[in-house]
Amino acid sequence: MGRHFKDQDKKSLIKPALLLLLAAALVFGVFFLSGGRIGTKKTEDYSQSAPASKEAAHLLKSADVTPALSGDAHSADSFNGVSSTDIMKDKIKELSASKDKSETQEPSYEKKYKFERPLVAIIVDDGGAQMDLTKRVAALALPLTWAIMPYQRYSSECAETARAGNIPYLLHMPMQAVIDKESSQYIIGGDMSDAEVTAACEKALDSLPGAIGMNNHRGSRATSQKNLMEPVMETLKKRGLLFVDSRTHNKSVAYKTALAAGVPALRNGGFLDNTPDKRAIAARFDEVVKTAQKSGHAVVICHFRPATIMFLEELNKNYKDLPVKLVTAPEMLNEMKQAEQKAADQL
């Protein structure tokens, strides 16, 4: 009888063991057939946001490999060793180089103006690299200010086109960026003396007769150095020209140095087309309009780029219906001067 109970005990133990083995086999089989996805729901949930991330990555990649600005035969000519097709690429790299995010944010305007309608000045940078897009911009009726780089293949032709269309243009002076290591990448920068800065400015201004002033092309390092900006402003003052601080760095002293020297000056409030997409540019412009409504005025920079030109062509159809008034840079400075005079007379 004792043996019988022992045999029964063995049987009672074997049956549950077999059931456990069978259950384990089933679980393993399901896991294998599902491709090992059990327990990965959290990872799959995160992947739902992947399309947005991929889109952002695509936009950044597109900006980093900006193609030739136009189909002009010589659009890839170089400026001091830097291909004109890489101009935008270099600007984006410069803006990305700073760890301080405030670098690309709107400046806080010290003065607020009350105009009949808030003013917005659009500056179109990097003229002189090609002419196809330049001619399309010249055909627009909306008030714009051009900024033309010196010593490009089409610099003179671009300036002639602007003069023919009564479009004010600035000398878009290449200045040293934080990321620049070679002097061939800029005209103003390094350890240049006052005399060298003055000579470089005068030569560049003489190459573009009729320029109403200057703004900096890149220049995150140069514009933060007062010793370099002072001779620049003295040159502009002697010629009765204005200055626009492109503000590629939040530590720029260019605007304040200009005012201290008695040079009429404006500051860039941001860039419209860091992303080469017309819808993104339009959305950015809406933000600029809101800024102008708060402060009374805003300056914004864009470039001679395909998506930007398409946006400007659309804007050209209804810009007079905007809640802001589009003006050129000299018109903005003139209206500011009149507003200040009016305020002074009322005291």
VORO-98058 format. One record per residue: residue in one letter; x, y, z of N, C-alpha, C, CB in turn. Coordinates in steps of 0.02 Angstrom, whole numbers, padded with zeros to 5 digits, always signed. Glycine has a CB too. Layout:
# residues N
aXYZXYZXYZXYZ
...
//
This chain:
# residues 347
m+00042-00061+00000+00000+00000+00000+00043+00062+00000-00047+00001+00061
g+00098+00058+00038+00143+00117+00039+00171+00131-00030+00201+00105+00087
r+00187+00077-00066+00213+00086-00134+00160+00118-00179+00236+00019-00163
h+00097+00097-00169+00042+00125-00209+00037+00201-00201-00025+00092-00190
f+00041+00223-00138+00037+00295-00126+00097+00332-00155+00032+00309-00050
k+00155+00299-00153+00215+00331-00183+00206+00340-00257+00278+00289-00169
d+00178+00287-00291+00166+00292-00363+00115+00347-00379+00141+00224-00391
q+00064+00351-00334+00013+00403-00345+00044+00473-00337-00045+00394-00295
d+00089+00479-00287+00122+00544-00276+00163+00565-00337+00168+00542-00215
k+00198+00514-00366+00238+00530-00426+00194+00554-00483+00278+00468-00447
k+00137+00517-00492+00091+00536-00546+00062+00606-00535+00034+00486-00551
s+00048+00622-00472+00019+00688-00457+00068+00744-00469-00006+00690-00386
l+00131+00728-00463+00183+00779-00475+00199+00787-00549+00247+00762-00436
i+00197+00732-00585+00214+00733-00656+00163+00773-00696+00219+00662-00684
k+00099+00765-00679+00047+00798-00718+00052+00875-00717-00021+00777-00692
p+00060+00905-00656+00068+00979-00655+00131+01001-00691+00070+01004-00583
a+00184+00960-00686+00247+00979-00719+00238+00981-00794+00303+00930-00701
l+00202+00931-00820+00189+00930-00893+00148+00990-00914+00154+00866-00913
l+00098+01008-00872+00056+01066-00888+00097+01131-00889-00001+01072-00837
l+00142+01135-00841+00185+01195-00838+00230+01199-00900+00229+01195-00775
l+00258+01143-00920+00300+01141-00980+00261+01160-01042+00331+01072-00989
l+00199+01135-01046+00156+01150-01103+00140+01224-01106+00091+01109-01099
a+00123+01253-01047+00108+01325-01044+00168+01367-01065+00085+01344-00974
a+00227+01347-01041+00288+01383-01058+00301+01381-01133+00348+01355-01020
a+00288+01322-01162+00298+01314-01234+00251+01359-01274+00288+01241-01255
l+00188+01364-01250+00139+01406-01283+00160+01480-01281+00070+01398-01252
v+00181+01502-01221+00203+01571-01212+00262+01587-01258+00223+01585-01139
f+00311+01541-01259+00369+01550-01302+00350+01554-01376+00420+01494-01291
g+00302+01511-01394+00279+01511-01464+00246+01576-01484+00231+01453-01475
v+00203+01602-01440+00170+01667-01453+00221+01722-01459+00119+01684-01398
f+00270+01722-01413+00323+01774-01414+00362+01772-01479+00371+01764-01354
f+00378+01710-01500+00417+01701-01561+00379+01725-01622+00437+01627-01570
l+00314+01705-01626+00274+01725-01683+00261+01800-01686+00208+01689-01682
s+00259+01835-01628+00247+01907-01626+00309+01947-01641+00220+01928-01558
g+00365+01912-01653+00426+01948-01669+00458+01979-01609+00412+02001-01720
g+00444+01954-01549+00476+01980-01489+00450+02046-01468+00549+01984-01499
r+00387+02062-01484+00362+02129-01469+00325+02133-01402+00316+02152-01523
i+00317+02078-01368+00282+02081-01304+00322+02123-01255+00272+02009-01275
g+00287+02168-01222+00320+02210-01173+00354+02271-01203+00371+02170-01136
t+00341+02285-01268+00374+02343-01300+00323+02397-01319+00412+02322-01362
k+00266+02396-01289+00214+02445-01306+00237+02516-01295+00152+02432-01266
k+00276+02527-01242+00301+02595-01227+00345+02620-01283+00339+02595-01161
t+00387+02577-01309+00431+02596-01365+00389+02613-01426+00481+02540-01381
e+00337+02573-01439+00295+02586-01497+00257+02652-01489+00245+02528-01508
d+00235+02667-01428+00201+02730-01415+00247+02789-01432+00177+02734-01341
y+00311+02785-01412+00357+02840-01428+00365+02847-01503+00425+02828-01395
s+00362+02790-01538+00374+02794-01611+00318+02830-01647+00382+02724-01639
q+00262+02841-01614+00207+02876-01646+00225+02948-01663+00145+02875-01602
s+00273+02976-01627+00294+03045-01640+00350+03048-01691+00316+03079-01576
a+00370+02990-01718+00426+02988-01764+00416+03030-01827+00440+02918-01784
p+00356+03030-01859+00349+03070-01919+00368+03142-01910+00279+03066-01943
a+00347+03174-01853+00364+03244-01842+00440+03252-01835+00329+03270-01779
s+00471+03205-01799+00543+03209-01790+00579+03201-01856+00566+03157-01741
k+00555+03153-01897+00586+03142-01962+00579+03203-02006+00556+03081-01996
e+00520+03236-02002+00509+03296-02042+00557+03351-02022+00437+03320-02036
a+00565+03359-01956+00611+03410-01932+00682+03395-01953+00608+03416-01856
a+00700+03331-01948+00768+03312-01969+00778+03324-02043+00781+03238-01952
h+00725+03311-02083+00729+03322-02155+00740+03396-02170+00667+03297-02190
l+00703+03439-02134+00710+03511-02146+00780+03535-02129+00659+03550-02105
l+00807+03510-02073+00874+03529-02053+00924+03505-02104+00891+03502-01984
k+00914+03444-02128+00960+03417-02178+00956+03457-02242+00944+03343-02192
s+00895+03476-02262+00886+03515-02323+00922+03582-02317+00813+03526-02338
a+00917+03612-02258+00949+03677-02247+01024+03670-02249+00927+03708-02181
d+01049+03613-02226+01120+03603-02222+01152+03590-02290+01136+03547-02175
v+01111+03569-02338+01138+03555-02404+01102+03597-02456+01133+03480-02421
t+01095+03661-02442+01061+03707-02487+01092+03704-02556+01064+03778-02460
p+01053+03691-02609+01080+03687-02676+01097+03755-02704+01031+03652-02722
a+01120+03757-02765+01137+03821-02797+01078+03867-02795+01160+03809-02871
l+01091+03931-02787+01037+03979-02779+00998+03989-02844+01064+04046-02757
s+01027+03975-02900+00991+03983-02963+01024+03941-03016+00990+04057-02985
g+00995+03945-03076+01024+03908-03131+01075+03947-03170+00970+03886-03177
d+01095+04005-03145+01146+04044-03180+01209+04003-03190+01161+04109-03141
a+01241+04012-03246+01300+03972-03263+01356+03981-03213+01324+03990-03332
h+01360+04040-03183+01415+04054-03138+01392+04062-03065+01452+04116-03160
s+01337+04031-03048+01310+04041-02981+01354+04008-02927+01240+04012-02977
a+01401+03967-02948+01445+03934-02899+01511+03970-02892+01456+03862-02919
d+01517+04030-02920+01578+04068-02911+01591+04078-02836+01574+04137-02947
s+01654+04087-02819+01671+04090-02748+01683+04162-02725+01732+04048-02733
f+01671+04173-02661+01688+04236-02629+01744+04222-02579+01626+04269-02594
n+01804+04247-02594+01860+04236-02549+01867+04163-02529+01853+04279-02487
g+01858+04119-02578+01867+04048-02564+01805+04012-02540+01921+04039-02515
v+01749+04048-02530+01687+04017-02507+01637+04018-02563+01659+04053-02444
s+01612+03959-02582+01565+03955-02637+01501+03992-02620+01549+03882-02653
s+01475+04030-02668+01414+04068-02656+01355+04021-02643+01399+04114-02716
t+01360+03959-02666+01306+03912-02653+01305+03889-02580+01313+03851-02699
d+01358+03904-02544+01363+03884-02474+01349+03943-02427+01432+03855-02459
i+01329+04000-02454+01318+04059-02413+01266+04046-02359+01297+04119-02456
m+01208+04018-02380+01155+04005-02331+01175+03950-02283+01090+03986-02367
k+01210+03900-02309+01233+03845-02267+01278+03872-02211+01271+03793-02308
d+01322+03918-02228+01367+03948-02178+01328+03989-02127+01420+03991-02212
k+01277+04024-02150+01237+04065-02104+01201+04021-02053+01187+04108-02142
i+01173+03966-02077+01138+03921-02032+01186+03890-01982+01102+03866-02072
k+01246+03872-02005+01296+03845-01960+01315+03895-01907+01358+03823-01999
e+01320+03959-01929+01340+04011-01881+01287+04019-01826+01350+04079-01918
l+01223+04020-01847+01170+04027-01798+01166+03966-01751+01103+04037-01833
s+01184+03908-01778+01181+03847-01739+01241+03840-01692+01178+03787-01784
a+01294+03878-01706+01356+03869-01668+01349+03894-01596+01413+03906-01702
s+01305+03943-01585+01298+03971-01518+01256+03926-01473+01267+04041-01521
k+01277+03919-01412+01239+03879-01363+01183+03920-01332+01286+03853-01308
d+01186+03986-01342+01136+04031-01312+01077+04038-01360+01166+04100-01296
k+01019+04009-01342+00961+04010-01386+00934+04080-01398+00907+03967-01357
s+00948+04128-01353+00923+04196-01361+00953+04229-01422+00936+04237-01299
e+01005+04200-01449+01039+04228-01507+00992+04237-01566+01097+04184-01527
t+00945+04192-01574+00901+04195-01631+00831+04220-01613+00896+04127-01663
q+00822+04245-01554+00757+04270-01533+00750+04344-01550+00746+04259-01458
e+00689+04368-01544+00676+04438-01557+00713+04483-01507+00601+04452-01555
p+00741+04539-01531+00772+04585-01484+00717+04624-01447+00821+04634-01520
s+00731+04646-01388+00683+04688-01352+00698+04761-01371+00687+04677-01274
y+00654+04790-01410+00664+04858-01433+00657+04907-01374+00614+04877-01489
e+00708+04950-01366+00705+04997-01310+00649+05047-01319+00772+05033-01304
k+00640+05070-01381+00589+05121-01394+00529+05090-01428+00618+05177-01437
k+00470+05113-01406+00408+05092-01439+00377+05152-01473+00359+05060-01389
y+00357+05142-01534+00330+05197-01574+00256+05186-01588+00368+05205-01639
k+00219+05240-01592+00149+05237-01611+00140+05269-01679+00105+05271-01557
f+00133+05228-01729+00121+05252-01796+00048+05239-01814+00169+05218-01847
e+00027+05268-01869-00041+05255-01892-00052+05179-01901-00056+05292-01959
r-00001+05148-01928+00002+05075-01932+00073+05054-01914-00018+05048-02004
p+00082+04999-01878+00150+04976-01861+00191+04965-01924+00147+04910-01820
l+00256+04975-01919+00300+04971-01977+00339+04905-01977+00348+05030-01978
v+00347+04877-02036+00389+04818-02046+00434+04829-02106+00345+04754-02057
a+00499+04821-02095+00548+04827-02148+00577+04758-02163+00605+04878-02129
i+00572+04737-02226+00599+04673-02248+00664+04686-02287+00548+04635-02292
i+00717+04654-02264+00782+04660-02297+00797+04593-02331+00839+04680-02247
v+00814+04596-02396+00830+04536-02433+00906+04532-02440+00794+04535-02504
d+00935+04483-02406+01008+04476-02402+01039+04435-02459+01027+04444-02337
d+01105+04440-02463+01146+04397-02507+01137+04411-02581+01131+04325-02494
g+01122+04472-02598+01119+04490-02669+01188+04487-02701+01089+04561-02678
g+01189+04474-02766+01252+04473-02803+01276+04404-02821+01303+04507-02763
a+01244+04352-02794+01267+04284-02808+01236+04256-02873+01249+04238-02750
q+01178+04284-02893+01144+04261-02953+01096+04316-02976+01106+04194-02941
m+01064+04307-03033+01019+04359-03058+00948+04334-03072+01047+04389-03120
d+00939+04270-03080+00871+04244-03096+00821+04264-03042+00873+04168-03102
l+00836+04249-02979+00790+04266-02924+00789+04341-02912+00811+04229-02860
t+00846+04374-02924+00851+04446-02915+00801+04483-02960+00922+04471-02929
k+00796+04461-03022+00749+04493-03069+00677+04482-03048+00761+04466-03140
r+00663+04425-03019+00594+04412-02995+00577+04458-02937+00586+04339-02974
v+00625+04469-02892+00613+04514-02836+00606+04586-02860+00670+04508-02784
a+00646+04604-02910+00643+04673-02936+00575+04688-02967+00699+04683-02988
a+00539+04637-02988+00474+04648-03020+00418+04659-02970+00458+04588-03064
l+00432+04650-02905+00381+04657-02854+00369+04731-02837+00401+04619-02791
a+00308+04745-02816+00290+04814-02798+00301+04829-02724+00217+04828-02817
l+00301+04777-02682+00305+04790-02610+00373+04819-02592+00292+04725-02571
p+00373+04865-02542+00436+04898-02522+00485+04848-02491+00421+04954-02472
l+00544+04845-02519+00597+04801-02493+00663+04839-02492+00603+04737-02536
t+00709+04815-02451+00777+04841-02451+00823+04782-02467+00795+04874-02381
w+00866+04791-02515+00913+04738-02533+00978+04746-02495+00925+04737-02608
a+01014+04691-02486+01081+04692-02458+01125+04652-02506+01083+04662-02384
i+01173+04686-02537+01213+04657-02590+01285+04644-02567+01213+04702-02653
m+01308+04584-02576+01377+04567-02557+01426+04596-02607+01386+04490-02552
p+01483+04620-02584+01533+04647-02631+01573+04592-02663+01579+04696-02594
y+01600+04607-02721+01649+04564-02756+01620+04497-02779+01706+04551-02711
q+01554+04494-02787+01524+04435-02817+01519+04447-02893+01454+04420-02786
r+01510+04394-02931+01507+04401-03004+01451+04448-03025+01497+04333-03036
y+01395+04447-02989+01338+04488-03009+01325+04547-02962+01276+04445-03013
s+01373+04565-02922+01363+04620-02874+01344+04685-02910+01426+04631-02833
s+01382+04704-02960+01369+04767-02996+01303+04765-03033+01426+04782-03045
e+01289+04708-03065+01226+04702-03102+01167+04704-03055+01226+04637-03143
c+01175+04673-02997+01121+04674-02946+01109+04745-02923+01140+04629-02886
a+01162+04783-02911+01156+04853-02889+01123+04895-02944+01224+04883-02870
e+01142+04883-03006+01112+04920-03062+01038+04906-03068+01147+04903-03128
t+01019+04844-03057+00948+04824-03059+00910+04860-03003+00941+04748-03052
a+00940+04864-02945+00908+04898-02888+00899+04972-02903+00949+04888-02824
r+00951+05003-02928+00947+05075-02944+00893+05088-02997+01015+05101-02969
a+00890+05045-03047+00840+05053-03100+00769+05047-03073+00851+05001-03155
g+00760+05008-03022+00694+04999-02992+00682+05043-02932+00684+04928-02972
n+00728+05089-02919+00722+05134-02861+00717+05096-02796+00662+05180-02869
i+00757+05042-02792+00757+04999-02732+00820+05015-02691+00756+04923-02752
p+00812+05036-02628+00871+05051-02587+00909+04987-02571+00849+05086-02522
y+00975+04992-02571+01015+04932-02556+01073+04948-02510+01041+04901-02620
l+01089+04899-02469+01144+04903-02421+01204+04864-02447+01123+04877-02352
l+01263+04883-02425+01322+04841-02434+01318+04785-02382+01389+04883-02427
h+01316+04724-02405+01311+04666-02360+01382+04642-02344+01267+04607-02392
m+01412+04673-02294+01484+04665-02280+01500+04599-02244+01508+04722-02239
p+01539+04556-02274+01560+04494-02241+01604+04508-02180+01597+04447-02290
m+01582+04485-02122+01620+04494-02061+01632+04427-02028+01583+04542-02012
q+01682+04424-01986+01704+04360-01957+01651+04330-01911+01768+04371-01919
a+01639+04266-01922+01593+04227-01881+01632+04187-01829+01549+04180-01924
v+01598+04165-01778+01630+04125-01726+01661+04062-01756+01579+04106-01672
i+01630+04035-01808+01653+03973-01838+01709+03983-01889+01596+03937-01869
d+01724+04046-01907+01775+04059-01958+01846+04050-01930+01767+04130-01985
k+01886+04014-01965+01955+04002-01944+02005+04035-01992+01970+03927-01940
e+01984+04047-02054+02028+04077-02104+02005+04147-02123+02032+04033-02167
s+02052+04192-02133+02036+04261-02149+02003+04268-02218+02098+04304-02146
s+02009+04216-02260+01979+04218-02326+01903+04216-02322+02004+04161-02368
q+01875+04201-02263+01803+04195-02256+01769+04260-02236+01788+04142-02205
y+01807+04312-02226+01778+04376-02206+01821+04434-02231+01769+04379-02130
i+01792+04495-02228+01829+04556-02245+01847+04594-02182+01787+04600-02292
i+01799+04595-02134+01812+04629-02070+01817+04576-02015+01756+04680-02053
g+01872+04576-01978+01880+04527-01924+01952+04519-01904+01851+04461-01945
g+01964+04468-01865+02032+04453-01842+02059+04509-01798+02078+04442-01901
d+02124+04524-01807+02156+04576-01767+02171+04637-01811+02221+04550-01735
m+02124+04654-01856+02134+04711-01901+02138+04776-01861+02076+04715-01951
s+02180+04821-01885+02187+04887-01855+02131+04932-01879+02256+04918-01871
d+02123+04990-01846+02072+05038-01867+02081+05057-01940+02074+05100-01823
a+02143+05069-01960+02158+05090-02028+02139+05035-02078+02233+05107-02035
e+02152+04973-02060+02137+04917-02104+02061+04909-02111+02168+04852-02078
v+02024+04916-02056+01951+04911-02059+01923+04967-02102+01921+04914-01988
t+01947+05028-02092+01924+05085-02130+01937+05076-02205+01957+05150-02106
a+01997+05054-02222+02015+05043-02292+01971+04990-02324+02089+05023-02298
a+01958+04936-02287+01916+04882-02313+01845+04905-02324+01918+04822-02265
c+01819+04945-02278+01750+04971-02284+01744+05018-02344+01730+05008-02220
e+01792+05063-02351+01789+05112-02405+01795+05078-02473+01844+05164-02397
k+01839+05029-02478+01847+04993-02541+01783+04956-02560+01906+04943-02537
a+01751+04923-02511+01690+04886-02524+01633+04933-02542+01671+04843-02464
l+01627+04989-02507+01575+05039-02523+01585+05068-02592+01574+05095-02470
d+01648+05081-02610+01662+05109-02677+01644+05059-02732+01736+05128-02682
s+01646+04994-02715+01630+04943-02766+01555+04940-02780+01655+04875-02743
l+01515+04969-02735+01442+04970-02744+01416+05041-02735+01407+04922-02694
p+01432+05085-02781+01410+05155-02775+01334+05160-02772+01437+05197-02834
g+01310+05202-02728+01237+05209-02720+01209+05172-02660+01203+05185-02782
a+01251+05133-02627+01227+05098-02567+01207+05148-02514+01281+05050-02540
i+01151+05136-02481+01125+05183-02430+01156+05169-02361+01049+05179-02426
g+01194+05115-02357+01223+05097-02292+01251+05027-02294+01171+05103-02237
m+01254+04996-02236+01286+04931-02230+01249+04888-02179+01360+04938-02210
n+01250+04823-02190+01232+04775-02138+01283+04718-02141+01158+04748-02147
n+01288+04681-02087+01340+04629-02084+01316+04563-02112+01362+04620-02013
h+01359+04532-02152+01348+04464-02177+01383+04418-02128+01376+04455-02251
r+01343+04377-02092+01370+04335-02037+01400+04382-01985+01423+04283-02064
g+01462+04370-01961+01492+04418-01915+01478+04409-01842+01472+04484-01934
s+01460+04349-01820+01445+04339-01749+01504+04357-01704+01424+04267-01737
r+01565+04348-01729+01624+04367-01689+01641+04441-01697+01685+04323-01708
a+01645+04464-01758+01666+04533-01771+01618+04584-01740+01670+04546-01846
t+01552+04571-01744+01504+04620-01718+01503+04622-01642+01436+04605-01743
s+01536+04574-01609+01539+04575-01536+01603+04611-01512+01536+04504-01508
q+01643+04636-01559+01705+04670-01542+01700+04745-01557+01764+04638-01581
k+01697+04784-01505+01688+04856-01512+01746+04888-01551+01683+04889-01444
n+01807+04863-01542+01865+04891-01576+01860+04884-01651+01928+04859-01550
l+01823+04833-01675+01813+04825-01747+01753+04865-01772+01804+04751-01764
m+01703+04872-01730+01643+04907-01751+01651+04983-01753+01586+04889-01705
e+01693+05010-01710+01702+05083-01708+01726+05112-01774+01750+05101-01653
p+01780+05085-01804+01801+05113-01869+01750+05102-01924+01867+05083-01889
v+01711+05048-01919+01658+05037-01968+01607+05094-01965+01622+04969-01956
m+01586+05111-01904+01536+05163-01895+01563+05233-01912+01510+05163-01823
e+01626+05245-01898+01656+05309-01916+01657+05318-01992+01728+05314-01889
t+01670+05264-02028+01669+05267-02101+01599+05283-02127+01694+05201-02132
l+01549+05250-02098+01480+05262-02119+01458+05333-02101+01433+05211-02085
k+01478+05357-02044+01459+05424-02023+01487+05477-02071+01484+05439-01951
k+01550+05469-02091+01581+05517-02137+01545+05519-02204+01654+05499-02147
r+01517+05463-02223+01482+05459-02288+01407+05472-02281+01493+05391-02319
g+01383+05482-02220+01312+05495-02210+01268+05435-02224+01290+05552-02254
l+01293+05375-02207+01257+05313-02221+01228+05282-02157+01303+05263-02255
l+01183+05235-02166+01151+05202-02109+01181+05132-02097+01076+05198-02119
f+01162+05102-02042+01186+05034-02026+01127+04993-01999+01243+05037-01973
v+01126+04930-02021+01077+04882-01995+01115+04824-01964+01028+04857-02051
d+01105+04813-01900+01138+04758-01866+01098+04694-01881+01141+04770-01788
s+01129+04649-01919+01096+04586-01937+01084+04542-01876+01136+04548-01989
r+01121+04557-01823+01112+04524-01758+01116+04448-01764+01045+04544-01727
t+01173+04425-01789+01185+04353-01793+01210+04326-01727+01234+04337-01849
h+01218+04370-01679+01238+04348-01612+01207+04395-01561+01316+04347-01605
n+01185+04367-01504+01153+04409-01454+01201+04455-01418+01118+04365-01403
k+01266+04444-01427+01316+04487-01395+01341+04542-01442+01375+04446-01371
s+01307+04551-01498+01328+04603-01545+01325+04672-01513+01284+04601-01608
v+01378+04711-01525+01380+04781-01500+01373+04829-01559+01445+04794-01462
a+01361+04803-01618+01360+04844-01679+01307+04899-01676+01349+04800-01740
y+01247+04880-01655+01191+04929-01654+01206+04987-01606+01126+04894-01633
k+01228+04969-01546+01243+05021-01496+01303+05063-01517+01257+04989-01427
t+01352+05032-01549+01411+05069-01572+01391+05119-01626+01465+05021-01597
a+01345+05098-01669+01320+05142-01722+01285+05203-01692+01273+05104-01769
l+01240+05192-01644+01205+05247-01613+01253+05294-01577+01152+05221-01564
a+01302+05266-01543+01351+05306-01507+01392+05350-01555+01398+05262-01466
a+01401+05325-01616+01439+05363-01665+01396+05412-01704+01473+05316-01714
g+01331+05412-01690+01286+05458-01726+01264+05431-01794+01319+05524-01734
v+01267+05366-01802+01247+05335-01865+01175+05310-01859+01295+05276-01885
p+01130+05329-01903+01061+05302-01901+01064+05225-01905+01017+05331-01958
a+01029+05192-01861+01037+05119-01858+00972+05083-01842+01089+05100-01807
l+00967+05022-01867+00911+04977-01853+00940+04910-01832+00864+04970-01915
r+00898+04869-01800+00919+04802-01780+00872+04750-01809+00921+04796-01704
n+00901+04697-01834+00862+04641-01860+00825+04607-01803+00908+04591-01896
g+00761+04591-01815+00722+04557-01765+00717+04482-01775+00653+04585-01764
g+00748+04456-01829+00745+04384-01841+00751+04369-01915+00681+04354-01813
f+00751+04305-01931+00758+04283-02000+00695+04246-02022+00820+04237-02007
l+00672+04263-02081+00610+04233-02107+00620+04162-02133+00581+04275-02161
d+00678+04149-02163+00685+04088-02202+00742+04042-02181+00694+04107-02273
n+00750+04032-02116+00798+03981-02094+00776+03912-02117+00805+03983-02018
t+00711+03904-02127+00683+03842-02154+00660+03855-02226+00624+03816-02111
p+00685+03816-02274+00669+03827-02345+00600+03802-02364+00720+03796-02388
d+00548+03827-02332+00480+03805-02344+00434+03865-02343+00458+03751-02292
k+00395+03874-02395+00353+03934-02401+00303+03941-02344+00317+03934-02468
r+00274+03885-02322+00225+03888-02268+00258+03908-02202+00190+03820-02260
a+00318+03882-02191+00355+03901-02130+00374+03974-02132+00417+03857-02121
i+00392+03999-02190+00410+04070-02198+00349+04114-02185+00438+04083-02269
a+00292+04093-02211+00230+04132-02200+00212+04133-02126+00172+04101-02240
a+00220+04077-02091+00205+04074-02020+00253+04119-01981+00210+04002-01995
r+00315+04119-02002+00365+04162-01969+00348+04235-01980+00436+04147-01995
f+00324+04252-02039+00305+04321-02053+00247+04343-02009+00288+04330-02127
d+00200+04298-01997+00144+04314-01952+00169+04333-01882+00095+04254-01948
e+00221+04299-01860+00251+04315-01795+00282+04384-01796+00304+04262-01775
v+00314+04401-01851+00345+04467-01859+00292+04522-01856+00385+04471-01925
v+00236+04510-01888+00180+04558-01887+00157+04570-01816+00122+04534-01931
k+00151+04516-01777+00129+04523-01707+00180+04562-01666+00119+04453-01676
t+00244+04550-01680+00297+04588-01645+00292+04662-01661+00366+04562-01665
a+00280+04678-01724+00273+04748-01744+00213+04781-01711+00267+04753-01820
q+00159+04744-01704+00099+04771-01672+00111+04787-01598+00041+04723-01679
k+00156+04750-01567+00172+04762-01497+00222+04820-01489+00200+04699-01466
s+00272+04821-01531+00326+04870-01524+00320+04931-01569+00391+04836-01537
g+00276+04928-01617+00268+04984-01663+00308+04975-01727+00289+05047-01630
h+00358+04930-01725+00399+04919-01785+00438+04853-01778+00448+04979-01797
a+00461+04827-01834+00502+04767-01834+00541+04764-01898+00459+04703-01825
v+00603+04741-01893+00646+04729-01951+00657+04654-01956+00715+04768-01944
v+00653+04628-02017+00663+04556-02026+00705+04545-02089+00595+04519-02031
i+00745+04493-02087+00790+04477-02144+00769+04412-02177+00863+04473-02121
c+00771+04412-02244+00762+04351-02282+00816+04350-02337+00690+04347-02313
h+00811+04304-02384+00864+04296-02433+00837+04283-02503+00910+04239-02412
f+00881+04291-02551+00864+04276-02620+00865+04200-02629+00913+04310-02670
r+00810+04168-02607+00804+04095-02611+00737+04077-02642+00812+04063-02540
p+00732+04021-02676+00670+04003-02712+00606+04006-02669+00676+03935-02740
a+00606+03973-02612+00545+03972-02570+00529+04042-02544+00554+03923-02511
t+00581+04080-02529+00571+04148-02504+00540+04192-02558+00638+04178-02481
i+00564+04186-02619+00538+04226-02674+00465+04208-02687+00579+04216-02738
m+00448+04144-02682+00378+04124-02691+00334+04156-02637+00371+04047-02688
f+00359+04159-02576+00321+04191-02522+00313+04265-02536+00357+04181-02454
l+00367+04299-02556+00363+04371-02570+00316+04385-02629+00433+04398-02586
e+00314+04341-02677+00268+04351-02734+00196+04345-02711+00282+04300-02789
e+00183+04300-02664+00115+04295-02636+00099+04357-02594+00109+04231-02593
l+00147+04378-02554+00137+04437-02512+00125+04499-02554+00199+04448-02466
n+00156+04502-02612+00150+04559-02657+00078+04572-02679+00194+04549-02718
k+00037+04519-02677-00033+04525-02701-00078+04561-02651-00061+04456-02715
n-00061+04558-02586-00108+04586-02537-00073+04623-02480-00151+04530-02508
y-00011+04644-02490+00026+04675-02434-00006+04739-02410+00097+04689-02455
k-00044+04773-02453-00077+04835-02431-00135+04823-02383-00102+04874-02492
d-00158+04761-02379-00213+04744-02334-00188+04720-02266-00256+04690-02365
l-00123+04718-02256-00095+04695-02193-00110+04744-02136-00019+04684-02199
p-00111+04721-02074-00121+04767-02017-00058+04808-02003-00141+04728-01955
v-00005+04796-02040+00057+04834-02034+00074+04866-02101+00116+04789-02010
k+00117+04916-02098+00138+04950-02159+00209+04929-02177+00134+05027-02151
l+00218+04901-02237+00284+04882-02259+00322+04944-02283+00280+04828-02314
v+00384+04951-02261+00425+05009-02279+00496+04986-02292+00423+05063-02223
t+00534+05028-02325+00606+05015-02333+00643+05036-02270+00634+05052-02396
a+00705+05016-02265+00744+05034-02205+00750+05110-02197+00814+05003-02209
p+00767+05148-02250+00771+05221-02240+00703+05252-02225+00800+05253-02303
e+00649+05224-02251+00583+05250-02235+00567+05239-02162+00529+05217-02280
m+00586+05182-02135+00573+05168-02064+00611+05217-02021+00593+05096-02046
l+00675+05229-02037+00715+05276-01998+00686+05347-02002+00788+05276-02022
n+00662+05365-02060+00632+05432-02069+00568+05440-02028+00617+05445-02144
e+00525+05388-02028+00464+05391-01989+00478+05391-01914+00417+05333-02007
m+00530+05356-01893+00550+05357-01823+00573+05427-01802+00606+05305-01810
k+00612+05457-01846+00637+05524-01832+00580+05574-01826+00686+05546-01887
q+00532+05568-01870+00474+05613-01867+00433+05602-01804+00430+05603-01929
a+00425+05539-01784+00388+05523-01724+00423+05550-01662+00378+05447-01717
e+00489+05544-01661+00527+05571-01604+00523+05647-01601+00601+05549-01609
q+00525+05679-01659+00520+05751-01662+00452+05775-01639+00533+05776-01733
k+00400+05738-01659+00332+05754-01640+00324+05748-01564+00282+05709-01676
a+00353+05696-01537+00349+05685-01464+00386+05739-01426+00378+05616-01446
a+00442+05761-01454+00482+05814-01422+00444+05881-01424+00551+05821-01456
d+00410+05893-01478+00372+05956-01485+00313+05960-01437+00345+05964-01558
q+00288+05902-01418+00230+05900-01372+00250+05909-01299+00193+05836-01381
l+00315+05904-01285+00337+05913-01215+00334+05986-01194+00408+05886-01207
//
